[in-house]
Amino acid sequence: MSAKSEKNLKSVLEILSYGESLTRDELEKRSGVSRFGVTQALKKLVSDQTVVMTRPSRTNLYQIEKDYFHIGTLEVYHVDKYSFYEFKSFNLHGEVVYKDFIENMEESLDALLDHIGEFLKHDSLITCFGISVPAPCYKGTVYPGAISYLDNIDLKKLLETRFPLKVAIQNDANTAVIGYIAHQPEINDAVLLYQPNNVDIGVGIIINKKLYLGRNGMTGELKMLHDQTMGNAVTSLKSTLQRVILLLNPEKVIVHSLILDHLEFVRHLDNVPEIMQPDVEIIKNIGQLFDWGLMKLAIEALYEDKEAN
């Protein structure tokens, strides 16, 4: 197979790895590969039984075989002085294969690595891994945040050295907004406000469908604007929302807050002209967004590495 054909095949395969059933025309549009290139790639992938072709109507649909590889995910939570780990593995149709929740755990990097190793034993098909943490991240390194034993650790490099995986590490709010935008193709700009407790507020920003990280990944750490003397959690959230709208003028704002379950506060934003008011949505189940975001990040890490080779 020529280098160009190999590149075309990887492009088509990456699009299909997100689990959707797509037509040839949709694959051509999303991948940027020519119709001939898509046709040749699909011919090989179907022949190898990597991709399954169905014909529910007059048009053929193509979907990746669900166990071609699996995706591992880990959400790290931190409450007071304790961390909690939520592990999941998914097949390529988005179905959970295995999951585990660990609490009352030892607070150390070695303990985290041991838990990851034990989790991987339950699903030998995991080839890529997405991790969200409650701290700033940049290029695989976790910066000082809520979990001291991860401060300034290049967790991506550490895990890829220790395990046969390709790994993506991202801040929790960034992960959630990536998951949201992945299932909202009509939205180009979105901001997610994540308030997991009465004090901290994180922000994930998507501009032109791309995550905005700033110079070193510290974008969105708006919890640093507030302290515990500033007032109640709703006041802090309202102030943050005003700043986000006035600075970014997004088309969509998503809010997840453990202390907020309505949109009433949005109607009383000071100094925000009506023309700048975005569509605001309260998200109850942010766990679904974490799942979607981590799967997308993990798949991107896998194919970025293959492309580099």
Salt bridges, closest charged atoms under 4 A:
GLU20 OE2 - ARG30 NH1 2.57
ASP25 OD1 - ARG35 NH1 2.46
GLU28 OE1 - ARG35 NH1 3.58
ASP48 OD2 - LYS44 NZ 2.63
ASP67 OD1 - HIS70 NE2 2.62
GLU86 OE2 - LYS88 NZ 3.80
GLU95 OE1 - LYS66 NZ 3.75
ASP114 OD1 - ARG162 NH2 3.59
GLU118 OE2 - LYS121 NZ 2.93
ASP123 OD2 - HIS70 ND1 2.78
GLU160 OE2 - LYS156 NZ 2.82
GLU221 OE1 - LYS223 NZ 3.74
GLU264 OE1 - ARG267 NH1 2.63
GLU264 OE2 - HIS268 NE2 3.33
ASP279 OD2 - LYS252 NZ 2.83
GLU281 OE1 - LYS252 NZ 3.02
ASP291 OD2 - LYS88 NZ 3.01
GLU300 OE2 - LYS296 NZ 3.28
ASP305 OD1 - LYS166 NZ 3.54
